[in-house]
């Protein structure tokens, strides 16, 4: 179980992330609200300044769905 101080820090970090990246945070919330059924593929690309882009993906598993539900329940 997460201790109360860690929970407060987590909520603060999420709030700061949403303030710093409102479009991305809204996108993630929209995707999660729409549901992520088993087998959904999530892909992300990262491009660092002066470097080639790197891409990775994952197929959603039951444990991922449970993690997302836990995070949603913790939502500030």
C-alpha positions in Angstrom: 0.0 0.0 0.0 1.3 3.5 -0.9 2.0 5.7 2.1 0.1 9.0 2.4 3.1 11.2 1.7 4.0 9.3 -1.5 0.3 9.6 -2.5 0.4 13.3 -2.1 3.6 13.5 -4.1 2.1 11.4 -6.8 -1.1 13.5 -7.1 1.1 16.7 -7.2 3.2 15.2 -10.0 0.2 14.2 -12.0 -1.3 17.7 -11.6 2.0 19.3 -12.7 2.2 17.0 -15.7 -1.3 17.9 -16.8 -0.5 21.6 -16.4 2.7 21.3 -18.4 1.3 19.1 -21.1 -2.5 19.7 -21.4 -3.0 18.4 -24.9 -1.1 15.1 -24.2 -2.8 14.6 -20.9 -6.2 15.1 -22.5 -5.3 12.7 -25.3 -4.3 10.0 -22.8 -7.5 10.5 -20.8 -9.6 10.3 -23.9 -7.9 7.0 -25.0 -8.3 5.5 -21.6 -11.9 6.6 -21.2 -12.6 4.9 -24.6 -11.3 1.6 -23.1 -8.2 -0.4 -23.9 -9.4 -3.9 -24.6 -7.1 -6.9 -24.6 -5.0 -6.9 -27.7 -4.9 -3.1 -28.2 -1.5 -2.0 -29.5 0.0 1.1 -28.0 2.9 2.6 -29.9 5.2 5.5 -28.8 7.9 7.3 -30.7 10.6 9.4 -29.0 12.8 11.8 -31.0 15.6 13.4 -29.0 17.2 16.6 -30.4 19.9 15.6 -33.0 19.0 11.8 -32.8 17.0 9.4 -34.9 13.5 8.6 -33.7 13.0 5.4 -31.7 9.7 3.5 -31.6 8.4 0.8 -29.3 5.0 -0.8 -28.9 3.1 -3.1 -26.6 0.0 -5.2 -26.8 -2.4 -4.6 -23.8 -2.6 -7.5 -21.4 -5.0 -8.1 -18.5 -2.5 -6.9 -16.0 -2.2 -3.6 -17.9 -5.9 -3.2 -17.7 -5.8 -3.8 -14.0 -3.0 -1.2 -13.6 -4.9 1.4 -15.6 -8.0 0.8 -13.4 -5.9 1.2 -10.2 -4.4 4.5 -11.6 -7.9 5.7 -12.6 -9.1 5.0 -9.0 -6.2 7.2 -7.7 -7.0 10.1 -10.0 -7.0 13.4 -8.2 
